[in-house]
Amino acid sequence: MKVKKSHLALRFLAPYLAVTVFWCLFSNAWLAILAYHAQILLWHRKSFLMVFRRTQAVGFLPALPTALAGLLLYFILPLITEMSLPLWLRQHHLSGISFLLMIPYFALIHPFLEQTHWESLRKRTPLAHLAFAGYHILVLSALLSPQWLLLCFCGLTATSFFWQWLTTHTKSLAPAILSHTLADLGVITAVFLLLTQMRI
């Protein structure tokens, strides 16, 4: 399917526009993620039914290691943060009930929408892997020091390549969505546990 260059550019810019306006300027995590997802729904509203195809159970096995992302973050984040984690979250309207509601949204809905969006871009150019990693760095820029941001950028880029391989190898986006879900669930659970400890 032929896509206009202007439309393709807007797809790449979707998370950057949402994060720059709503995360950086208005410091509101919910508005940022909802604006990002609204753009995804706009671009992919006709293709969601085609996301899941038959996938053999063995195709899901390579997706499982990303569940360790949360465990890794739990032990490393307190050592590498540049500012208070609770303060960083509060500054972006993620505290109390707002954060609790974000847990299922971020862990279940976000991976499905984001994988659908970026898979179509990864098919077009390897630059999609860098663009995917880059917008996350914009989100984390106030929380981590430059060296850790660079490491996160490399890790996210490698993960994007892994998800593309997983999708190509299994001929289905479902394992990549599962992998992304496990990663995001682990990450936000780790943050929740760290917040709980900090309040004691």
C-alpha positions in Angstrom: 0.0 0.0 0.0 1.5 3.3 -1.1 1.8 6.0 1.6 2.4 9.7 1.0 5.7 10.9 2.4 3.9 13.5 4.4 1.7 10.9 6.0 4.7 8.7 6.7 6.5 11.6 8.4 3.5 12.3 10.6 3.5 8.6 11.7 7.1 8.9 12.7 6.4 12.1 14.5 3.3 10.9 16.4 5.0 10.1 19.7 7.3 13.1 19.5 4.4 15.5 19.0 2.5 14.0 21.9 5.5 13.9 24.2 6.8 17.4 23.3 3.4 19.1 23.8 1.8 17.1 26.6 4.8 15.6 28.5 7.4 18.4 28.2 5.2 21.5 28.0 2.1 20.5 30.0 3.8 17.8 32.2 0.8 15.5 31.9 1.5 11.8 31.2 -2.1 10.9 30.6 -2.6 13.6 27.9 0.7 12.5 26.3 -0.1 8.8 26.0 -3.8 9.5 25.0 -2.6 11.9 22.3 -0.1 9.4 21.0 -2.7 6.6 21.0 -5.3 8.8 19.3 -2.8 9.4 16.4 -2.2 5.6 16.2 -5.9 5.0 16.0 -6.2 7.6 13.3 -3.5 6.0 11.1 -4.3 2.3 11.8 -8.1 2.2 12.3 -8.6 -0.1 9.4 -5.8 -2.6 10.2 -6.4 -3.7 13.8 -8.4 -6.7 12.9 -5.4 -8.0 10.9 -3.0 -7.8 13.8 -3.6 -11.3 15.2 -3.1 -14.3 13.0 -2.6 -17.9 13.8 0.6 -18.3 15.8 1.9 -21.6 17.1 2.5 -21.7 20.8 6.2 -22.1 20.3 6.3 -18.7 18.6 5.5 -17.1 21.9 8.5 -18.6 23.7 11.1 -16.0 22.5 8.8 -13.3 23.8 9.1 -14.3 27.4 12.5 -13.0 28.4 11.4 -9.3 28.2 9.5 -10.0 31.5 12.9 -9.6 33.1 12.9 -5.9 32.2 10.9 -5.1 35.4 13.2 -7.1 37.6 16.3 -5.3 36.1 14.7 -1.9 36.5 13.7 -2.6 40.1 17.3 -3.1 41.2 19.0 -0.5 38.9 16.6 2.5 38.8 17.3 3.6 42.4 21.0 3.7 41.6 20.8 5.7 38.4 18.0 8.3 38.8 19.0 11.9 38.6 16.0 13.1 40.6 13.3 11.7 43.0 11.1 9.2 41.2 8.0 10.2 43.2 8.6 13.8 42.3 9.2 13.0 38.6 5.9 11.1 38.5 4.0 13.8 40.4 5.3 16.5 38.0 3.6 14.6 35.2 0.3 14.0 37.0 1.1 10.4 37.9 0.4 9.9 41.5 -2.3 8.2 43.6 -5.3 6.9 41.6 -3.9 8.4 38.4 -0.8 6.1 38.6 -2.9 3.1 39.6 -5.1 3.6 36.5 -2.0 3.9 34.4 -0.8 0.4 35.3 -3.4 -1.6 33.3 -3.5 1.0 30.6 0.2 1.1 30.1 0.6 -2.7 30.4 -2.3 -3.9 28.3 -3.5 -1.2 25.9 -0.3 0.7 25.1 1.8 -2.4 23.8 -1.0 -3.4 21.4 -1.3 0.1 19.9 2.4 0.8 19.8 3.4 -2.5 18.2 0.8 -2.0 15.5 2.0 1.5 14.8 5.8 0.8 14.8 5.6 -2.5 12.9 4.3 -0.7 9.9 7.2 1.8 10.1 9.8 -0.9 10.7 8.8 -2.6 7.5 9.6 0.7 5.6 13.0 1.7 7.0 15.5 0.7 9.7 15.4 4.3 10.9 12.1 3.3 12.6 14.1 1.5 15.3 16.0 4.7 16.1 12.9 6.8 16.1 11.1 4.3 18.4 14.0 4.5 20.9 14.4 8.2 20.5 11.0 9.3 21.8 11.5 7.3 25.0 14.7 9.2 25.7 12.7 12.4 25.5 10.4 11.0 28.2 13.3 9.9 30.4 15.6 12.9 29.9 14.8 14.5 33.3 15.1 11.3 35.2 18.4 9.8 33.9 21.9 11.1 33.3 23.2 11.2 29.7 25.2 8.0 29.9 22.2 6.1 31.1 20.0 7.7 28.5 22.5 6.5 25.8 22.4 3.0 27.3 18.6 3.1 27.3 18.6 4.3 23.7 20.8 1.4 22.6 18.7 -1.1 24.6 15.4 0.1 23.1 16.8 0.1 19.6 18.0 -3.5 20.0 14.6 -4.4 21.4 12.9 -2.9 18.4 15.1 -5.0 16.1 14.2 -8.0 18.2 10.5 -7.4 17.9 10.8 -7.1 14.1 12.7 -10.4 14.0 10.1 -12.0 16.2 7.3 -10.7 14.0 9.0 -11.9 10.8 10.0 -15.2 12.3 6.5 -16.1 13.5 4.6 -14.3 10.7 2.5 -12.7 13.4 2.5 -9.5 15.5 1.0 -11.3 18.5 4.4 -12.6 20.0 5.8 -9.1 19.8 2.7 -7.7 21.5 3.1 -10.3 24.2 6.8 -9.4 24.6 6.0 -5.7 24.8 3.2 -6.4 27.3 5.5 -8.4 29.6 8.1 -5.7 29.4 5.7 -2.8 30.2 4.0 -4.7 32.9 7.3 -5.5 34.5 8.5 -1.9 34.3 5.4 -0.3 35.7 5.2 -3.0 38.5 8.8 -2.3 39.4 8.0 1.4 39.6 5.0 0.7 41.8 7.0 -1.4 44.2 9.7 1.2 44.4 7.1 3.9 45.2 5.6 1.7 47.9 9.0 1.2 49.5 9.8 5.0 49.4 6.6 5.7 51.3 7.6 3.5 54.2 
